[in-house]
Amino acid sequence: MKHIQTELNLGIAITSDNPHTPTKPQYDPYWDELCWEEQSTCKSVGEQVSHSTQKSAHQHEIQTNHFVEKYYVERGNNKYWYWRYTWMEGRKLRRKYVGSVNSARARKKKQVIEDCIRKNLHPQNIITILNNFSNNSQIH
């Protein structure tokens, strides 16, 4: 039988003939080299910032990207062109129908929307104006 010697944390050596008794692992410097190579391949990204950031969480800002876009719908062999007001709510793209490009009323709505965008009005205000267009039959 194999003779196995183990050490306890108290520094006492125990001799045992039992092969299942835990033994102190042997030190192998090769493992230190492997661990050092793994650590040395990592690159540090902890650079110092040279300027202060005004808004660090830009993904939480209220984005007011909005515009009027021209689009078409195909029915049969024909293309029908329309305008729609498009704006961003967070990361979601929202749209509201304005009207046909052939309609005088839709051209008027488009002009009002573009004026509101130039004045930096919030998209919800522009939607309210568009809804008022629908309710007022006097604007043609």
DRENDO-1510 file (C-alpha; in Angstrom, 1 decimal, always signed):
<recs>
REC; n; res; u; v; w
REC; 1; MET; +0.0; +0.0; +0.0 .
REC; 2; LYS; +0.9; +3.5; -0.6 .
REC; 3; HIS; +2.0; +5.6; +2.4 .
REC; 4; ILE; +0.3; +9.1; +2.4 .
REC; 5; GLN; +1.3; +11.9; +4.7 .
REC; 6; THR; -1.0; +15.0; +5.2 .
REC; 7; GLU; -0.6; +18.2; +7.2 .
REC; 8; LEU; -3.3; +19.9; +9.2 .
REC; 9; ASN; -3.6; +23.6; +9.6 .
REC; 10; LEU; -2.0; +23.2; +13.0 .
REC; 11; GLY; +1.3; +22.1; +11.4 .
REC; 12; ILE; +0.9; +18.5; +12.6 .
REC; 13; ALA; +1.8; +15.8; +10.1 .
REC; 14; ILE; -0.6; +12.8; +9.8 .
REC; 15; THR; +0.5; +9.6; +8.3 .
REC; 16; SER; -2.1; +7.4; +6.8 .
REC; 17; ASP; -2.3; +4.2; +4.7 .
REC; 18; ASN; -5.8; +5.3; +3.4 .
REC; 19; PRO; -5.6; +6.5; -0.2 .
REC; 20; HIS; -8.7; +8.6; +0.2 .
REC; 21; THR; -7.1; +10.9; +2.8 .
REC; 22; PRO; -6.6; +14.4; +1.4 .
REC; 23; THR; -3.0; +15.3; +0.7 .
REC; 24; LYS; -1.4; +18.7; +0.4 .
REC; 25; PRO; -1.2; +19.7; -3.2 .
REC; 26; GLN; +2.3; +19.9; -4.7 .
REC; 27; TYR; +3.5; +23.3; -5.8 .
REC; 28; ASP; +4.1; +23.6; -9.6 .
REC; 29; PRO; +5.5; +26.9; -10.8 .
REC; 30; TYR; +4.2; +26.2; -14.3 .
REC; 31; TRP; +0.6; +27.2; -13.1 .
REC; 32; ASP; +1.9; +30.5; -12.0 .
REC; 33; GLU; +3.2; +31.2; -15.5 .
REC; 34; LEU; -0.1; +30.2; -17.1 .
REC; 35; CYS; -2.0; +32.5; -14.7 .
REC; 36; TRP; +0.4; +35.3; -15.3 .
REC; 37; GLU; +0.0; +35.0; -19.1 .
REC; 38; GLU; -3.8; +35.1; -18.8 .
REC; 39; GLN; -3.6; +38.2; -16.6 .
REC; 40; SER; -1.1; +40.0; -18.8 .
REC; 41; THR; -3.4; +39.7; -22.0 .
REC; 42; CYS; -6.0; +41.9; -20.3 .
REC; 43; LYS; -5.7; +45.6; -21.1 .
REC; 44; SER; -6.6; +48.4; -18.8 .
REC; 45; VAL; -9.4; +50.7; -19.8 .
REC; 46; GLY; -9.4; +52.9; -16.8 .
REC; 47; GLU; -8.2; +56.1; -18.5 .
REC; 48; GLN; -8.7; +59.5; -16.9 .
REC; 49; VAL; -11.4; +61.7; -18.4 .
REC; 50; SER; -10.0; +64.9; -19.7 .
REC; 51; HIS; -13.3; +66.8; -19.8 .
REC; 52; SER; -16.4; +66.7; -17.7 .
REC; 53; THR; -19.6; +65.2; -19.2 .
REC; 54; GLN; -22.6; +67.4; -19.1 .
REC; 55; LYS; -25.2; +64.6; -19.3 .
REC; 56; SER; -23.9; +61.2; -18.6 .
REC; 57; ALA; -27.1; +59.2; -19.2 .
REC; 58; HIS; -28.0; +60.4; -22.6 .
REC; 59; GLN; -30.2; +57.4; -23.2 .
REC; 60; HIS; -32.7; +58.8; -20.7 .
REC; 61; GLU; -33.0; +62.2; -22.2 .
REC; 62; ILE; -36.3; +63.2; -23.7 .
REC; 63; GLN; -35.6; +63.1; -27.4 .
REC; 64; THR; -37.6; +65.4; -29.6 .
REC; 65; ASN; -36.6; +64.2; -33.1 .
REC; 66; HIS; -39.6; +64.9; -35.3 .
REC; 67; PHE; -40.3; +65.6; -39.0 .
REC; 68; VAL; -42.9; +65.3; -41.7 .
REC; 69; GLU; -42.2; +62.4; -44.1 .
REC; 70; LYS; -43.7; +61.6; -47.5 .
REC; 71; TYR; -44.6; +58.0; -48.0 .
REC; 72; TYR; -46.6; +55.9; -50.5 .
REC; 73; VAL; -49.0; +53.0; -50.4 .
REC; 74; GLU; -49.3; +50.6; -53.3 .
REC; 75; ARG; -52.8; +49.5; -54.3 .
REC; 76; GLY; -52.9; +47.4; -57.4 .
REC; 77; ASN; -50.5; +49.0; -59.9 .
REC; 78; ASN; -50.9; +52.5; -58.4 .
REC; 79; LYS; -48.9; +54.4; -55.8 .
REC; 80; TYR; -50.8; +56.8; -53.5 .
REC; 81; TRP; -48.6; +59.4; -51.8 .
REC; 82; TYR; -49.3; +60.7; -48.3 .
REC; 83; TRP; -47.6; +62.8; -45.6 .
REC; 84; ARG; -47.3; +61.8; -41.9 .
REC; 85; TYR; -45.9; +63.4; -38.9 .
REC; 86; THR; -43.2; +61.3; -37.3 .
REC; 87; TRP; -41.6; +61.7; -33.9 .
REC; 88; MET; -39.6; +59.8; -31.3 .
REC; 89; GLU; -40.8; +58.9; -27.9 .
REC; 90; GLY; -37.7; +57.5; -26.2 .
REC; 91; ARG; -36.6; +54.7; -28.6 .
REC; 92; LYS; -40.1; +54.3; -30.1 .
REC; 93; LEU; -41.0; +55.8; -33.5 .
REC; 94; ARG; -44.5; +57.3; -33.5 .
REC; 95; ARG; -46.5; +58.4; -36.6 .
REC; 96; LYS; -49.7; +60.4; -37.2 .
REC; 97; TYR; -51.4; +60.6; -40.5 .
REC; 98; VAL; -51.5; +64.1; -42.1 .
REC; 99; GLY; -53.1; +63.6; -45.5 .
REC; 100; SER; -52.7; +63.0; -49.2 .
REC; 101; VAL; -50.1; +65.1; -51.0 .
REC; 102; ASN; -52.9; +66.1; -53.5 .
REC; 103; SER; -55.1; +67.6; -50.7 .
REC; 104; ALA; -55.0; +71.3; -50.1 .
REC; 105; ARG; -56.0; +70.7; -46.4 .
REC; 106; ALA; -53.0; +68.2; -46.0 .
REC; 107; ARG; -50.6; +70.8; -47.5 .
REC; 108; LYS; -51.9; +73.3; -45.0 .
REC; 109; LYS; -51.4; +70.9; -42.1 .
REC; 110; LYS; -47.9; +70.0; -43.3 .
REC; 111; GLN; -47.0; +73.7; -43.4 .
REC; 112; VAL; -48.3; +74.2; -39.9 .
REC; 113; ILE; -46.4; +71.2; -38.6 .
REC; 114; GLU; -43.1; +72.4; -40.2 .
REC; 115; ASP; -43.6; +75.8; -38.6 .
REC; 116; CYS; -44.2; +74.2; -35.2 .
REC; 117; ILE; -41.0; +72.1; -35.7 .
REC; 118; ARG; -39.0; +75.3; -36.5 .
REC; 119; LYS; -40.4; +76.9; -33.3 .
REC; 120; ASN; -39.2; +73.8; -31.3 .
REC; 121; LEU; -42.6; +72.9; -30.1 .
REC; 122; HIS; -42.9; +69.5; -28.3 .
REC; 123; PRO; -44.4; +66.7; -30.3 .
REC; 124; GLN; -47.4; +66.4; -27.9 .
REC; 125; ASN; -48.2; +70.1; -28.7 .
REC; 126; ILE; -48.0; +69.4; -32.4 .
REC; 127; ILE; -50.4; +66.4; -32.0 .
REC; 128; THR; -52.9; +68.6; -30.2 .
REC; 129; ILE; -52.7; +71.1; -33.1 .
REC; 130; LEU; -53.3; +68.3; -35.6 .
REC; 131; ASN; -56.2; +67.0; -33.6 .
REC; 132; ASN; -57.7; +70.5; -33.5 .
REC; 133; PHE; -57.3; +70.5; -37.3 .
REC; 134; SER; -59.6; +67.5; -37.5 .
REC; 135; ASN; -62.2; +69.0; -35.2 .
REC; 136; ASN; -62.3; +72.4; -36.9 .
REC; 137; SER; -64.0; +72.2; -40.3 .
REC; 138; GLN; -63.4; +75.9; -41.0 .
REC; 139; ILE; -59.7; +75.2; -41.9 .
REC; 140; HIS; -59.5; +73.9; -45.5 .
</recs>
